[in-house]
Amino acid sequence: KHLVGARAMPAVPNAGGTPLLEAELEEGHGRGFDASAPAFEEIHPSAPPEVLSPSEFQQLLTSLPQGSSDLPTEQALRQFRTATAGKVLWTEQMREIATSAAGGGLLMREAYERQLILDPESLTTADGPWAECIPSAPPDMGAAQAAQALLSQLVVIRFDGKVANISVEASQTWLDIGHQAASRFGDLVFDPSSHVLLGVGQAPNRGFNVGQTVKLTAVINRPELNGKIGRIAKVNGAELDVALPRGLERLHQDNVMPHNVSVVSRSESFPLDFTAVAETSKVLRVLWLERSPASQTSPKSRASTTGPLRAIGWQYVGMSARKHNLVSLGEFRNFLWNLHLEDSNFAVVSKRFAPTGNYIDYEEVLFLLGRSHLRCKEVPIDALIYEAVVSILGRRTTAHIDRDLGAEDRGLGKRNACKEHCASYFTSLILEVVIWASLLFILVMLFIDDSIGIRLDPEMFIPAGVAYLVYILHLACCVRLTRAFANQTEGIESVMLLMDKPRHENPRYKWHVQCYHYRTETRTRRDKDGNVHTYTERVRVNTHSARASGTIPSEDLTAEFLPNTTATQTQIETKLDLDFSSSNYHVEYHRWKNFHRRDQYQDSSHSEELPSRVGSCLAVWSQRNMPCWLNAGCYWLANLFAMSFLYRLLAQSRVGKQEYVYAKRCFNIGLSYCGGW
């Protein structure tokens, strides 16, 4: 259920902090799904979720605030989700939380919906109104095999998320089940060469293993244990250590039987043999999946188990019944099964996670969960997925997702865009008015009768030409959207790498001086009548010049980059804040200037910069709702036709805005840094 990706991150010399996996991200692993690419070989589930021990449960119980409030606090939700990461609980334990902790009833509902309860068949309608939709527990496997009915009900979930309930006869094979499900759906033929069937649950006849759920039976010396549900904690030959609500019990294998049916399982599944008789008592549900996705329905991006958001990648793979790096809508619905979503509700959720096709787009998952994971890294990813789903459906019980995912992804809006870029818009608008007014005047002149003595003169184009030149220079040098398009970056992890790299660099400085003096020169000129005139002119004479550059030792104080995902695209502006209170930088700069003062006057300049810092970047978190005209080509086309103001207003009203400041504490530079001495 919970997956881990424990891969060490290589250390890179830097100015402070821990660098991201630059080399791995630059390979572009999150780009373009290849249906023929094999699944990640290193991807595998962690050990089965452990049972929350009595001591861990008591610690959790005491940490939760007590009271009768209907809703838990954000801190209580965080504590509950952190404590239950990779754990399962018994109904008995959750009832104790529900009766004593503030908002405990909602925590119990969440535990069921997130499939954390080991014995969900013990739940009753007395546990809350939400329990009324829980289907009655199917018969136990042993009883079902002893008295098999002629017809049994089976749920089939197709890869596109559609669900069908079918009646199964005792003699039918799994291939017959596939054809019967196809007949029930009515819009697709079941093809054994391109489709597979998987049974949800633990594979039967595999012996006893650690983490397996079992039911106790025929315990003569302790009859009160008969019928109890437990989890195998250790195998000691013929004896098993079974975790029960009140602790571990050592029992013989003869007193334990697999409990594969009524235990809720998220992604535990096994392939079904088409030729075998369909034993429906051994599966919870059946997944009808494609062997390989069609190109038109495959996702635009696939999961990565490296990088700063690799935990999300591992959980994404964990939702796959076959542990592949793509997840169909059917597998996703199986993952969310305990939410008992209606088809209409699941359609709303699926549009968020899979805007196109039948497979979950990994970039969409990162867009929805990435910011929340970076804010609360201790919270398990499955809890964030659960919270995202309930947020999309309109529940106001989120603690880690700081926006309403059920609402539209909106940018700044036209009014806020004008406030943010007022000066730039005004400059462009004035220049565009001059250009178009000049051209309109020239156009009018072309239609005026020559009899009034007005003729078209090339000098009439000068105002428009000068304004157009200034307009283009303004766009190229002063408009931040120009640089944003030049640094457009797709994918949240790629943007994080781009923003993170300067944190591990020391600032570079550049110095320049130019010495000069003035002298008076006598010149002559001839007027239109041929007369010669003598005049004097003051002329600047440049003499000595020097340049220096180097690195400023520093300590990084920059906060971790937290993406602003209120809109699907965001314009990120970066700034540099250098603290020279502990540095001799300015003293050395002035000493260097004085050393190179070789004339009467001197111009000087200095600049400090991080080599890989981008001043502005257009971060494309998701391609969702991104108009076809929002790109550098259309931007410059609008610029060339002097329509930049209108284009920028439309573009920047659709995107979000974020500012990121790099903070560095600078230290002393030595003489070796001062080139030119």
C-alpha positions in Angstrom: 0.0 0.0 0.0 2.7 2.4 0.9 5.8 2.3 -1.3 9.3 3.6 -0.6 12.1 4.7 -2.9 15.2 4.8 -0.8 17.7 6.0 -3.3 20.7 8.0 -2.0 21.1 11.5 -3.5 24.6 12.3 -4.7 26.4 15.2 -2.9 27.4 18.1 -5.1 29.7 20.9 -3.9 27.5 23.9 -3.3 27.0 27.1 -1.4 24.7 25.5 1.0 21.9 23.0 1.4 21.4 19.7 -0.4 21.1 19.8 -4.2 18.4 18.1 -6.1 19.1 15.2 -8.5 20.3 17.4 -11.3 21.8 14.8 -13.5 18.8 12.5 -13.3 16.3 15.2 -13.9 18.3 16.5 -16.9 17.8 13.2 -18.5 14.2 14.2 -19.0 12.8 11.1 -17.3 9.4 12.6 -16.8 8.7 13.3 -20.5 6.6 11.3 -23.0 5.3 7.9 -22.2 6.6 5.1 -24.4 4.2 2.2 -24.3 6.9 -0.2 -25.3 9.2 0.8 -22.4 9.4 -1.9 -19.7 8.3 -1.2 -16.2 10.9 0.0 -13.7 12.7 -3.1 -12.5 13.6 -1.6 -9.2 9.9 -0.8 -8.4 8.5 -3.1 -5.8 6.2 -2.8 -2.9 7.5 -2.4 0.6 6.8 -5.0 3.2 3.0 -5.3 3.8 1.7 -2.5 6.1 2.4 -3.3 9.7 -0.3 -3.5 12.4 -0.2 -0.5 14.8 1.2 -1.9 18.0 -0.6 -1.3 21.3 2.1 1.1 22.4 2.0 3.0 19.1 -1.8 3.2 19.4 -1.7 4.5 22.9 0.8 7.1 21.8 -1.4 8.2 19.0 -4.5 8.3 21.2 -2.8 10.5 23.8 -1.5 12.9 21.1 -4.9 13.6 19.7 -6.9 16.4 21.3 -9.8 15.1 23.4 -13.3 16.5 23.0 -16.7 16.1 21.3 -16.1 18.3 18.2 -17.4 16.9 14.9 -14.3 18.0 13.0 -10.6 17.3 13.9 -8.1 20.1 13.9 -5.5 20.4 11.1 -2.8 19.4 13.7 -4.9 16.3 14.7 -5.3 15.3 11.1 -1.5 15.6 10.5 -0.7 13.6 13.6 -3.2 10.8 12.7 -1.9 10.6 9.1 1.7 10.6 10.1 1.2 8.0 12.8 -0.7 5.7 10.5 1.8 5.8 7.6 2.4 2.3 6.6 0.2 1.0 9.3 -3.2 -0.7 9.6 -5.6 -0.7 12.6 -8.5 -2.7 13.9 -12.1 -1.5 14.1 -11.9 -1.7 17.9 -9.0 0.7 18.0 -10.7 3.2 15.7 -13.9 3.1 17.8 -11.8 4.1 20.8 -10.4 7.0 18.8 -13.9 7.9 17.6 -15.4 8.1 21.1 -12.5 10.0 22.8 -10.8 12.2 20.3 -12.2 15.5 18.9 -13.4 14.7 15.4 -12.8 11.0 16.0 -15.8 10.0 14.0 -14.3 11.7 10.9 -10.9 10.0 11.6 -12.7 6.7 11.7 -14.4 7.4 8.4 -11.0 8.4 6.9 -9.4 5.2 8.2 -12.1 3.1 6.4 -12.0 5.1 3.2 -8.2 5.0 3.1 -8.4 1.2 3.7 -6.5 1.3 6.9 -8.9 -0.9 8.9 -7.8 -4.5 9.0 -11.3 -5.9 9.8 -13.8 -3.6 8.0 -16.5 -6.4 8.2 -16.7 -5.5 11.9 -18.0 -2.0 11.1 -21.7 -1.3 11.6 -24.1 1.5 10.9 -23.7 2.6 14.5 -20.2 3.7 13.6 -21.6 6.6 11.6 -24.1 7.5 8.8 -21.3 6.9 6.3 -21.2 3.2 7.2 -24.6 2.7 5.8 -23.1 2.5 2.3 -20.7 -0.2 3.2 -21.7 -3.4 1.5 -22.2 -6.5 3.6 -19.2 -8.6 4.0 -18.9 -11.5 1.5 -19.0 -15.0 2.9 -15.8 -16.4 4.4 -13.8 -18.4 1.9 -14.1 -21.7 3.8 -17.9 -21.4 4.1 -18.2 -20.3 0.5 -16.3 -23.3 -0.7 -18.4 -25.6 1.4 -21.7 -24.3 0.1 -21.1 -22.7 -3.3 -24.3 -21.1 -4.7 -25.3 -21.6 -8.3 -24.9 -17.8 -8.9 -22.7 -15.3 -7.2 -22.2 -11.6 -7.7 -18.9 -10.2 -9.0 -17.7 -6.6 -9.6 -15.6 -6.0 -12.7 -13.8 -2.7 -13.0 -12.6 -1.9 -16.6 -9.4 0.1 -17.4 -11.5 3.2 -18.2 -13.0 3.3 -14.7 -16.4 1.9 -15.6 -17.9 -0.7 -13.2 -20.3 -3.6 -13.9 -21.9 -6.1 -11.6 -22.4 -9.5 -13.1 -23.8 -12.8 -12.0 -21.4 -15.8 -12.2 -22.4 -19.4 -12.7 -20.3 -22.1 -11.0 -19.1 -23.6 -14.2 -17.9 -20.4 -15.9 -14.2 -19.8 -16.7 -12.5 -16.4 -16.2 -12.6 -16.0 -20.0 -16.3 -16.4 -19.9 -16.3 -13.7 -17.2 -14.4 -11.3 -19.5 -16.9 -11.9 -22.3 -19.9 -11.5 -20.0 -18.5 -8.2 -18.6 -18.0 -7.0 -22.1 -21.6 -7.8 -22.9 -22.7 -5.9 -19.8 -20.6 -2.8 -20.7 -21.8 -3.1 -24.3 -19.2 -0.8 -26.0 -16.0 -2.9 -26.2 -15.2 -6.5 -27.0 -13.1 -8.5 -24.6 -9.9 -9.6 -26.5 -7.7 -12.1 -24.6 -4.7 -11.1 -26.8 -4.9 -7.4 -25.7 -6.7 -7.6 -22.3 -5.9 -9.3 -19.0 -8.0 -10.0 -15.9 -6.6 -9.5 -12.4 -8.2 -10.6 -9.1 -8.0 -8.0 -6.4 -6.9 -9.6 -3.1 -4.2 -11.9 -1.9 -3.3 -14.8 -4.3 -4.6 -18.1 -2.9 -2.5 -21.2 -2.2 0.8 -19.4 -1.6 1.3 -20.6 1.9 1.7 -18.4 5.0 3.8 -15.2 4.7 4.6 -12.2 6.9 2.0 -9.5 6.4 -0.7 -12.0 5.3 -4.2 -11.5 6.9 -5.6 -14.6 8.5 -8.6 -15.7 10.5 -8.2 -17.8 13.7 -10.2 -21.1 14.0 -10.3 -24.2 16.2 -8.3 -22.7 19.1 -9.4 -25.1 21.8 -7.5 -23.8 24.8 -8.6 -20.2 24.0 -12.0 -20.3 22.4 -12.4 -16.5 22.6 -9.8 -16.2 19.8 -11.9 -18.1 17.3 -13.1 -15.9 14.5 -10.6 -13.1 15.2 -8.8 -11.4 12.3 -5.1 -10.9 12.6 -1.9 -10.2 10.6 1.1 -12.6 10.5 4.0 -10.9 12.0 6.5 -13.7 12.0 6.8 -17.3 10.6 8.5 -19.8 13.0 8.3 -23.1 11.0 4.9 -24.6 11.8 4.1 -21.8 14.3 3.0 -18.3 13.5 3.2 -15.0 15.4 -0.2 -13.3 14.7 -0.8 -9.7 15.6 -4.2 -9.2 17.3 -5.7 -6.0 18.8 -4.4 -6.9 22.2 -0.9 -8.0 21.2 0.9 -11.0 19.6 -0.3 -14.6 19.8 1.8 -17.6 18.8 -0.4 -20.2 17.1 0.0 -23.4 15.1 -0.7 -23.2 11.4 -3.6 -25.6 11.9 -5.4 -22.8 13.9 -5.0 -20.2 11.1 -6.6 -19.9 7.7 -6.1 -17.4 5.0 -8.6 -14.5 5.0 -8.4 -13.3 1.5 -11.9 -12.1 0.8 -13.3 -9.7 3.3 -10.1 -7.9 4.0 -9.9 -4.7 2.0 -6.9 -4.6 -0.3 -5.8 -1.6 -2.3 -3.5 -2.8 -5.0 -2.8 -6.4 -4.0 -3.8 -8.5 -7.1 -2.9 -11.6 -9.0 -3.4 -12.7 -12.7 -6.4 -14.9 -13.4 -6.0 -17.9 -15.7 -8.6 -17.6 -18.6 -9.0 -21.4 -18.7 -9.6 -21.9 -15.0 -13.0 -22.1 -13.4 -13.9 -18.7 -11.9 -13.7 -19.1 -8.1 -15.3 -15.8 -7.2 -15.0 -16.6 -3.5 -11.2 -16.0 -3.8 -11.3 -12.4 -5.1 -12.8 -9.1 -4.0 -13.1 -7.7 -7.4 -11.8 -8.2 -10.9 -9.8 -5.7 -12.9 -10.1 -5.7 -16.7 -6.9 -4.1 -17.9 -5.1 -3.5 -21.2 -1.9 -5.3 -21.8 -0.5 -2.1 -23.3 -2.3 1.3 -23.6 -3.4 2.6 -27.0 -1.4 5.6 -28.1 -4.5 7.9 -28.1 -5.3 7.0 -24.5 -1.8 6.8 -23.0 -0.7 9.5 -20.5 1.6 12.3 -21.6 4.0 11.6 -18.7 5.0 8.6 -16.7 6.1 8.2 -13.1 9.6 8.8 -11.9 11.1 7.3 -8.7 13.9 9.8 -8.5 14.1 13.5 -7.9 12.6 15.7 -5.1 9.1 14.3 -5.6 10.1 10.6 -5.9 7.8 9.7 -3.0 4.8 10.7 -5.2 6.3 8.6 -8.0 6.5 5.5 -5.7 2.9 5.9 -4.6 1.8 6.4 -8.2 3.4 3.1 -9.1 1.9 1.6 -5.9 -1.6 2.3 -7.3 -0.8 0.0 -10.3 -2.1 -3.5 -9.8 0.8 -4.8 -11.9 3.4 -2.3 -10.3 3.9 -0.6 -13.7 4.7 3.1 -14.2 1.3 3.9 -15.4 -2.1 3.7 -13.7 -5.4 3.2 -15.5 -8.6 4.8 -14.3 -9.8 1.4 -13.4 -6.8 0.8 -11.1 -7.3 4.3 -9.7 -11.0 3.5 -8.9 -10.0 0.3 -7.2 -7.5 2.3 -5.1 -10.4 4.6 -4.1 -12.9 1.8 -3.7 -13.9 2.4 -0.1 -15.0 5.9 -1.0 -17.9 4.3 -2.8 -17.9 6.9 -5.5 -20.9 7.2 -7.8 -20.1 7.2 -11.5 -20.8 10.9 -11.7 -18.4 11.7 -8.8 -15.7 9.5 -10.2 -16.0 11.3 -13.5 -15.3 14.6 -11.8 -12.3 13.1 -10.0 -10.9 11.4 -13.1 -11.1 14.6 -15.1 -8.7 16.1 -12.6 -6.2 13.3 -12.6 -6.6 12.2 -16.2 -7.7 15.2 -18.4 -7.4 13.0 -21.5 -7.4 9.3 -22.1 -7.9 6.4 -19.7 -4.6 6.7 -17.7 -3.6 8.9 -14.8 -1.2 11.6 -16.0 1.8 11.8 -13.7 2.3 15.5 -14.3 -1.3 16.1 -13.2 -0.6 14.1 -10.0 2.5 16.3 -9.3 0.4 19.4 -10.0 -2.3 18.4 -7.5 0.0 17.0 -4.8 3.5 18.4 -5.3 3.1 21.6 -3.3 1.3 19.8 -0.4 4.0 17.2 -0.2 6.7 19.8 -0.1 4.8 21.6 2.7 4.1 18.4 4.8 6.7 15.8 3.9 5.9 13.6 6.9 2.3 13.0 5.6 2.0 9.8 3.5 1.2 10.4 -0.1 -1.8 8.1 -0.1 -3.3 10.5 2.5 -2.7 13.4 0.2 -4.4 11.6 -2.7 -7.3 10.9 -0.4 -7.4 14.6 0.6 -7.2 15.7 -3.0 -10.1 13.5 -3.9 -12.4 14.7 -1.1 -11.3 18.3 -1.9 -12.4 17.8 -5.5 -15.7 16.4 -4.3 -16.3 19.5 -2.1 -15.5 18.2 1.4 -14.0 20.9 3.6 -11.9 18.6 5.6 -8.4 19.2 4.1 -5.4 20.0 6.3 -2.5 19.9 3.9 -3.9 21.0 0.5 -4.2 24.8 0.8 -6.6 25.4 -2.0 -10.0 24.1 -3.3 -9.2 21.5 -5.9 -12.8 21.5 -6.9 -12.6 25.0 -8.2 -11.2 26.1 -11.5 -7.5 26.8 -11.8 -7.4 30.6 -12.2 -4.7 33.1 -13.0 -4.3 36.7 -11.8 -7.2 38.1 -13.7 -7.1 41.2 -15.9 -7.4 43.7 -13.0 -4.6 42.2 -11.0 -2.4 41.8 -14.1 -2.8 45.5 -14.8 -1.8 46.3 -11.2 1.3 44.0 -11.4 2.5 45.3 -14.8 1.0 48.7 -14.9 4.2 50.6 -15.9 5.2 48.1 -18.6 1.7 48.0 -20.1 1.5 51.8 -20.2 4.8 52.2 -21.9 3.9 49.6 -24.6 0.4 51.1 -25.1 1.8 54.6 -25.6 4.4 53.4 -28.2 1.8 51.3 -29.9 -0.6 54.3 -30.2 2.3 56.3 -31.7 3.1 53.6 -34.2 -0.5 53.0 -35.3 -1.4 56.7 -35.3 1.6 57.4 -37.5 0.8 54.6 -39.9 -2.9 55.7 -40.0 -1.8 59.2 -40.9 0.4 58.0 -43.7 -2.4 55.8 -45.0 -4.8 58.8 -45.0 -2.2 60.8 -47.0 -2.1 58.2 -49.7 -5.8 58.9 -50.5 -5.6 62.7 -50.4 -5.8 64.4 -53.8 -2.5 65.6 -55.2 -4.2 69.0 -56.0 -3.9 70.2 -52.4 -0.1 70.0 -52.7 0.6 67.3 -50.1 2.9 64.5 -51.2 4.2 61.4 -49.5 7.6 62.1 -48.0 9.9 59.4 -46.5 10.4 61.6 -43.5 6.8 61.0 -42.6 7.8 57.4 -41.6 10.4 58.7 -39.0 8.0 58.9 -36.0 6.6 55.4 -36.6 10.1 54.0 -37.2 11.6 55.6 -34.1 8.6 54.5 -32.0 8.8 51.0 -33.4 12.5 50.7 -32.6 12.0 51.9 -29.0 9.0 49.6 -28.8 11.1 46.5 -29.8 14.0 47.5 -27.5 11.5 47.9 -24.6 10.1 44.4 -25.3 13.5 42.8 -25.6 15.2 44.4 -22.6 12.5 45.6 -20.1 9.5 43.2 -20.4 9.7 40.3 -18.0 7.4 38.1 -20.1 10.0 38.1 -22.8 12.5 36.4 -20.5 9.7 34.2 -19.1 9.0 32.7 -22.5 12.7 32.3 -23.2 13.0 30.2 -19.9 9.7 28.3 -20.3 10.0 25.1 -18.3 7.4 22.2 -18.2 6.9 20.0 -15.2 7.0 20.7 -11.6 10.3 18.8 -11.0 12.0 20.5 -13.9 11.0 23.9 -12.5 12.2 22.9 -9.0 15.6 22.0 -10.5 15.8 25.3 -12.3 15.0 27.2 -9.1 17.1 25.0 -6.9 20.4 25.1 -8.8 21.4 28.7 -8.0 21.0 28.0 -4.3 24.2 25.9 -4.4 26.3 28.4 -6.2 28.4 31.3 -4.9 27.7 34.7 -6.4 30.0 35.9 -9.2 31.0 39.5 -9.4 32.1 41.7 -12.3 33.9 45.1 -11.9 34.7 47.6 -14.6 36.4 51.0 -14.6 36.9 53.5 -17.4 39.3 56.5 -16.9 39.0 59.5 -19.1 39.5 63.3 -19.4 38.1 66.1 -21.6 39.9 68.2 -24.1 38.8 71.1 -26.2 39.2 70.8 -30.0 38.8 73.5 -32.6 36.7 72.4 -35.6 35.5 74.1 -38.8 32.3 73.7 -40.8 30.9 75.2 -44.0 27.4 76.5 -44.3 25.0 76.3 -47.2 26.4 79.6 -48.7 30.0 78.3 -48.7 31.1 80.3 -45.7 33.6 78.6 -43.3 33.0 78.8 -39.5 35.3 77.9 -36.7 34.1 76.6 -33.4 35.3 74.7 -30.3 34.0 71.4 -29.0 34.6 69.6 -25.7 35.5 65.9 -26.5 35.8 63.0 -24.1 39.0 61.0 -24.3 39.0 57.5 -22.8 42.3 56.3 -21.5 42.9 53.5 -19.0 40.3 50.8 -18.4 40.3 47.6 -16.4 38.0 44.7 -15.6 37.9 42.2 -12.8 35.7 39.2 -11.9 35.6 36.5 -9.4 33.6 34.5 -6.9 32.2 35.7 -3.5 32.3 33.0 -0.8 28.8 32.7 0.7 26.3 30.7 2.7 22.9 30.0 1.3 19.9 31.3 3.3 17.3 30.7 0.6 14.0 29.1 1.6 13.1 25.9 -0.2 11.2 26.6 -3.4 7.5 26.0 -2.9 5.6 26.1 -6.2 2.5 28.3 -6.5 0.0 26.0 -8.2 -3.1 28.1 -8.0 -3.0 28.3 -11.8 -1.8 25.7 -14.3 0.9 28.0 -15.5 2.8 30.5 -13.4 5.2 33.3 -14.2 8.0 33.2 -11.6 10.2 36.2 -10.9 13.5 35.7 -9.1 15.6 38.2 -7.1 19.0 38.2 -5.5 19.5 39.4 -1.9 23.1 39.6 -0.8 24.1 40.3 2.8 27.6 41.9 2.8 27.7 42.7 6.6 30.3 40.0 7.1 32.3 40.7 3.9 35.0 43.0 2.8 33.6 43.0 -0.7 32.7 46.7 -0.9 36.0 47.7 0.7 38.0 45.7 -1.8 35.9 47.1 -4.7 36.7 50.7 -3.7 40.4 49.8 -3.2 40.5 48.3 -6.7 38.8 51.4 -8.1 41.4 53.6 -6.5 44.2 51.5 -7.7 43.0 52.0 -11.3 42.3 55.7 -11.1 44.8 56.9 -13.8 43.1 60.0 -15.1 41.0 63.0 -14.1 37.7 61.2 -14.2 36.6 57.6 -13.8 33.4 55.7 -14.5 32.9 52.5 -12.5 30.3 49.7 -12.3 29.9 46.5 -10.4 27.4 43.6 -10.7 26.8 40.5 -8.7 24.9 37.5 -10.0 24.3 33.8 -9.6 25.5 32.0 -12.8 22.4 29.9 -13.3 19.7 32.3 -12.0 16.9 33.1 -14.4 15.3 36.4 -13.8 11.9 35.2 -15.1 10.5 31.8 -16.0 7.1 30.6 -17.3 6.5 27.4 -15.3 4.0 25.1 -17.0 2.8 22.9 -14.2 0.2 21.3 -16.4 -0.9 21.5 -20.0 -4.5 21.6 -18.8 -6.4 24.7 -20.1 -3.3 26.0 -21.7 -4.4 27.9 -24.9 -2.6 27.2 -28.1 -1.6 30.8 -28.5 0.3 30.9 -25.1 3.8 30.4 -26.5 6.9 32.3 -27.6 6.0 32.2 -31.3 2.5 33.8 -30.9 4.0 36.3 -28.4 6.6 37.6 -30.9 4.0 37.6 -33.7 1.8 39.9 -31.7 4.9 42.0 -30.8 5.9 42.4 -34.5 2.4 43.7 -35.3 2.5 46.1 -32.4 -0.1 44.3 -30.4 2.0 43.4 -27.4 -0.2 45.2 -24.8 -3.3 43.2 -25.7 -1.4 39.9 -25.9 0.4 40.4 -22.6 -2.8 41.4 -20.8 -4.6 38.3 -22.0 -1.6 36.0 -21.3 -0.7 37.4 -17.9 -4.3 37.4 -16.7 -4.4 33.6 -17.3 -1.2 32.7 -15.5 -0.3 32.9 -11.8 2.5 35.0 -10.3 5.2 34.0 -7.9 8.4 35.7 -6.6 11.4 33.7 -5.4 14.3 35.4 -3.6 17.8 33.9 -3.3 19.4 35.0 -0.1 23.1 34.7 0.5 25.4 35.7 3.4 28.6 36.7 1.8 32.1 36.4 3.3 35.5 38.0 2.6 37.1 37.9 -0.8 40.9 37.8 -1.0 43.3 39.7 -3.3 43.3 36.7 -5.6 39.7 37.5 -6.4 40.6 41.0 -7.6 41.8 40.5 -11.1 43.5 43.5 -12.6 45.8 44.3 -9.6 
